[in-house]
Amino acid sequence: MAHSFTAYIDEAGDPGIKAKTPVGASEWFVVSAAVVSTERDHDVVDWLRDMREAVRMQQRQTLHYRNLSQSNRHRVCRMLSTKHVRLFTVASHKTNMRGRRNHRIGKPLGKDEFYNWCLRLLLERVTSWCSRRAVLEGLENRSARIVFSERGGHDYHHLKAYLDLLEAQAVSGHGVKLAREIVPGVITPDLVEVRRHDTLAGLQLADIAASAFFQAANIRTVEDLDPAFALQPRVARDLRARSAAEFGLLRLPFKQHGEIPEVSRPLFEKFGYSWD
């Protein structure tokens, strides 16, 4: 089907939020989208080729952020910051999300519900941006191809059904009224795909974004912030907003529900959050 945008989606960390967390499990879960216009989509392969050359990985077809040195992580993020792409990230500190209840179904959030909630928050912002961009460019078609990087442990049939539900609620206007909503007409069931990371260059862009923000949230040294900070020019802002806070970068829990560790706050402050 014809579409005007492609949103590549990847994640970093484990969406599990059980009270007992395995030793070594991350306290953060991050899901990111890298959105490009259809006319730019064919350029993504060239962008990845240039990145591989810059980090001396010419013989490899796949770029994995986690396999790069810290200097090369910073390098690919600087390169990505110059491309025609918009980045969106939802970053959740899981400790403060444990025990939070899903009021629609009356029980604590489980792994699937938590992942779906993060995804909904991400797609609310992605669909808003795509819809607005289509208007600005005079495009009649504002739909987006949604491509997920395949990860073990996800029920993708359930995920697609969930996306169908979100779109149906957006069209009918009968969903639970929230501060933001999925914008109707952007998500189309026939344009939702799940692909292996190594099969699409765009998924590797999403991996760079998700992994850079994951590393910055799980900060161990000041240098851990540099790659995510380098992405700032490409992180989306809401219309008339001065920063990416609450739109291109969303923190969970929301301010009214809890805080995040002080050590992680420099990341969010860089993108417009404050703790005054």
C-alpha positions as CSV (number, residue, x, y, z in Angstrom):
1,M,0.0,0.0,0.0
2,A,1.1,3.6,-0.6
3,H,2.4,5.4,2.4
4,S,4.2,8.6,3.1
5,F,6.4,7.6,6.1
6,T,8.1,4.6,7.6
7,A,8.5,4.2,11.3
8,Y,11.2,1.7,12.3
9,I,10.9,0.6,15.9
10,D,13.4,-1.1,18.2
11,E,13.8,-1.5,22.0
12,A,16.6,-1.8,24.6
13,G,16.2,-3.5,27.9
14,D,13.6,-5.9,29.2
15,P,9.9,-4.8,29.5
16,G,9.4,-7.2,32.4
17,I,8.3,-5.3,35.6
18,K,7.8,-8.1,38.0
19,A,8.6,-7.4,41.7
20,K,11.4,-9.8,41.7
21,T,13.8,-8.8,39.0
22,P,16.6,-11.3,37.9
23,V,20.1,-10.3,38.9
24,G,21.7,-8.1,36.3
25,A,18.4,-7.0,34.7
26,S,18.2,-3.4,33.7
27,E,16.1,-0.9,35.7
28,W,15.2,0.8,32.4
29,F,13.2,-0.1,29.4
30,V,13.5,2.0,26.2
31,V,11.6,1.8,23.0
32,S,12.5,4.1,20.1
33,A,11.2,4.9,16.6
34,A,13.2,6.3,13.7
35,V,10.8,7.9,11.2
36,V,11.7,8.7,7.6
37,S,9.7,9.9,4.7
38,T,9.0,7.4,1.8
39,E,11.1,9.5,-0.5
40,R,14.1,9.3,1.9
41,D,13.7,5.7,2.7
42,H,15.9,4.5,-0.1
43,D,18.7,6.7,1.4
44,V,18.8,4.8,4.6
45,V,21.0,2.0,3.1
46,D,23.6,4.6,2.1
47,W,23.5,6.1,5.6
48,L,24.3,2.8,7.2
49,R,27.0,2.0,4.6
50,D,28.7,5.3,5.5
51,M,28.4,4.6,9.2
52,R,29.9,1.1,8.8
53,E,32.8,2.6,6.8
54,A,33.3,5.3,9.5
55,V,33.7,2.6,12.2
56,R,35.6,0.3,9.9
57,M,33.0,-2.4,9.6
58,Q,32.8,-2.4,5.8
59,Q,32.8,-6.2,5.6
60,R,29.7,-6.5,7.8
61,Q,26.2,-5.8,6.6
62,T,24.7,-5.3,10.1
63,L,25.5,-2.5,12.6
64,H,24.8,-3.4,16.2
65,Y,25.3,-0.5,18.6
66,R,26.2,-2.8,21.5
67,N,29.1,-4.2,19.6
68,L,30.7,-0.7,19.0
69,S,33.4,0.9,21.1
70,Q,32.3,4.0,23.0
71,S,34.0,6.4,20.6
72,N,32.3,4.6,17.6
73,R,28.9,4.8,19.4
74,H,29.4,8.5,19.6
75,R,30.5,8.7,16.0
76,V,27.5,6.9,14.5
77,C,25.2,9.1,16.6
78,R,26.8,12.2,15.3
79,M,26.4,10.9,11.8
80,L,22.7,10.0,12.4
81,S,22.1,13.5,13.8
82,T,22.8,14.9,10.3
83,K,20.2,12.8,8.5
84,H,16.7,13.5,7.4
85,V,15.1,11.4,10.2
86,R,13.0,12.1,13.3
87,L,13.6,10.1,16.5
88,F,11.1,9.3,19.2
89,T,11.9,7.6,22.5
90,V,9.9,6.4,25.5
91,A,12.2,5.7,28.5
92,S,10.8,4.0,31.6
93,H,12.5,3.5,34.9
94,K,10.9,0.2,35.8
95,T,11.4,0.3,39.5
96,N,8.9,3.1,39.8
97,M,6.5,1.3,37.4
98,R,6.2,-1.9,39.4
99,G,2.8,-2.4,41.0
100,R,1.2,0.3,38.9
101,R,-2.3,-0.8,38.0
102,N,-4.0,-0.9,34.6
103,H,-7.2,0.8,35.6
104,R,-9.0,-0.5,32.5
105,I,-8.6,-4.1,33.4
106,G,-8.2,-3.7,37.2
107,K,-4.8,-5.5,37.7
108,P,-1.1,-4.6,37.9
109,L,0.7,-4.1,34.6
110,G,2.2,-7.3,33.3
111,K,5.0,-7.6,30.7
112,D,2.7,-7.4,27.7
113,E,0.5,-4.7,29.1
114,F,3.6,-2.6,30.0
115,Y,5.2,-3.0,26.6
116,N,1.9,-2.2,24.9
117,W,1.5,0.9,27.0
118,C,5.0,2.2,26.2
119,L,4.3,1.4,22.5
120,R,1.0,3.3,22.6
121,L,2.7,6.4,24.1
122,L,5.4,6.2,21.4
123,L,2.9,5.8,18.6
124,E,0.7,8.7,19.9
125,R,3.7,10.9,19.3
126,V,4.8,9.3,16.0
127,T,1.2,9.5,14.5
128,S,0.9,13.1,15.7
129,W,4.2,14.0,13.9
130,C,3.3,12.1,10.7
131,S,-0.1,13.7,10.5
132,R,1.3,17.2,11.1
133,R,4.1,16.7,8.6
134,A,1.7,15.5,5.9
135,V,-0.3,18.7,6.3
136,L,2.8,20.9,6.2
137,E,4.0,19.1,3.0
138,G,0.5,19.1,1.4
139,L,0.3,15.3,1.3
140,E,-3.1,13.6,0.9
141,N,-1.7,10.3,2.3
142,R,-0.5,10.5,5.9
143,S,-0.2,6.8,6.5
144,A,3.0,5.2,7.9
145,R,4.5,1.8,7.4
146,I,5.3,0.5,10.9
147,V,8.2,-1.9,11.1
148,F,9.2,-3.7,14.3
149,S,12.6,-5.3,15.0
150,E,11.9,-8.9,15.8
151,R,12.7,-9.7,19.4
152,G,12.2,-13.0,21.3
153,G,9.5,-13.1,23.9
154,H,7.0,-10.9,22.0
155,D,3.6,-12.2,20.7
156,Y,3.5,-10.3,17.5
157,H,0.1,-11.5,16.5
158,H,-1.2,-10.0,19.7
159,L,0.8,-6.9,19.0
160,K,-0.8,-6.4,15.6
161,A,-4.2,-7.0,17.0
162,Y,-3.5,-4.3,19.6
163,L,-2.5,-1.9,16.9
164,D,-5.7,-2.7,15.0
165,L,-7.6,-1.8,18.2
166,L,-5.8,1.5,18.7
167,E,-6.5,2.5,15.1
168,A,-10.2,1.4,15.4
169,Q,-10.5,3.5,18.6
170,A,-8.9,6.5,17.0
171,V,-11.2,6.3,14.0
172,S,-14.4,5.8,16.1
173,G,-13.4,8.2,18.9
174,H,-14.6,5.6,21.5
175,G,-11.3,5.0,23.1
176,V,-10.4,6.0,26.7
177,K,-9.8,9.8,26.5
178,L,-6.2,10.7,27.3
179,A,-4.1,13.8,27.1
180,R,-2.8,12.4,23.7
181,E,-4.4,10.0,21.3
182,I,-3.4,7.9,18.3
183,V,-4.1,10.1,15.3
184,P,-6.4,8.2,12.9
185,G,-5.3,7.5,9.4
186,V,-1.6,7.0,10.1
187,I,-1.5,3.3,11.2
188,T,-2.9,0.8,8.7
189,P,-3.0,-2.9,9.5
190,D,-1.6,-3.9,6.1
191,L,1.4,-1.7,6.7
192,V,2.6,-3.3,10.0
193,E,5.6,-5.6,9.7
194,V,8.0,-7.5,11.9
195,R,11.5,-8.0,10.4
196,R,14.8,-9.2,11.6
197,H,17.3,-6.5,12.6
198,D,19.8,-7.4,10.0
199,T,17.3,-7.3,7.1
200,L,16.5,-3.6,7.1
201,A,18.9,-0.6,7.5
202,G,16.1,1.4,9.1
203,L,15.9,-1.0,12.0
204,Q,19.5,-0.4,12.7
205,L,18.8,3.3,13.0
206,A,16.2,2.6,15.6
207,D,18.7,0.4,17.4
208,I,21.1,3.2,17.6
209,A,18.5,5.5,19.1
210,A,17.1,3.0,21.6
211,S,20.5,1.8,22.7
212,A,22.0,5.3,23.0
213,F,19.2,6.4,25.3
214,F,19.3,3.2,27.2
215,Q,23.0,3.6,27.8
216,A,22.5,7.3,28.9
217,A,19.7,6.4,31.3
218,N,21.8,3.6,32.8
219,I,24.7,6.1,33.2
220,R,27.9,4.8,34.6
221,T,30.3,7.5,33.4
222,V,29.7,11.0,32.0
223,E,30.8,9.7,28.6
224,D,27.7,7.5,28.5
225,L,25.6,10.6,27.8
226,D,27.5,11.7,24.8
227,P,25.9,9.5,22.1
228,A,22.3,10.4,23.2
229,F,23.2,14.0,23.5
230,A,24.6,13.9,19.9
231,L,21.2,12.8,18.6
232,Q,19.5,16.0,19.9
233,P,19.0,17.7,16.5
234,R,17.0,14.7,15.2
235,V,14.8,14.2,18.3
236,A,11.3,15.3,17.5
237,R,9.7,18.4,19.1
238,D,6.0,19.1,19.4
239,L,4.5,21.9,17.5
240,R,5.7,25.3,19.0
241,A,7.6,23.4,21.8
242,R,11.0,24.7,22.8
243,S,12.3,21.2,23.7
244,A,11.8,17.5,23.0
245,A,10.5,16.8,26.5
246,E,7.2,14.9,26.6
247,F,7.3,14.4,22.8
248,G,10.5,13.2,21.2
249,L,11.7,12.0,24.6
250,L,9.1,10.8,27.1
251,R,10.0,9.7,30.6
252,L,8.1,7.2,32.7
253,P,6.8,7.3,35.3
254,F,5.0,10.6,34.6
255,K,6.0,13.4,37.1
256,Q,2.7,13.1,39.0
257,H,3.3,9.3,39.5
258,G,6.9,9.2,40.7
259,E,10.5,10.3,40.1
260,I,13.5,8.8,38.4
261,P,17.0,8.4,39.9
262,E,19.0,11.6,40.2
263,V,21.9,10.0,38.4
264,S,19.8,9.6,35.3
265,R,18.4,13.1,35.3
266,P,21.1,14.8,33.2
267,L,19.8,12.9,30.1
268,F,16.3,14.2,30.5
269,E,17.4,17.7,31.5
270,K,19.4,17.9,28.2
271,F,16.1,17.4,26.3
272,G,14.1,19.9,28.3
273,Y,12.9,18.3,31.6
274,S,13.4,20.2,34.9
275,W,13.0,19.3,38.5
276,D,12.3,22.8,39.9
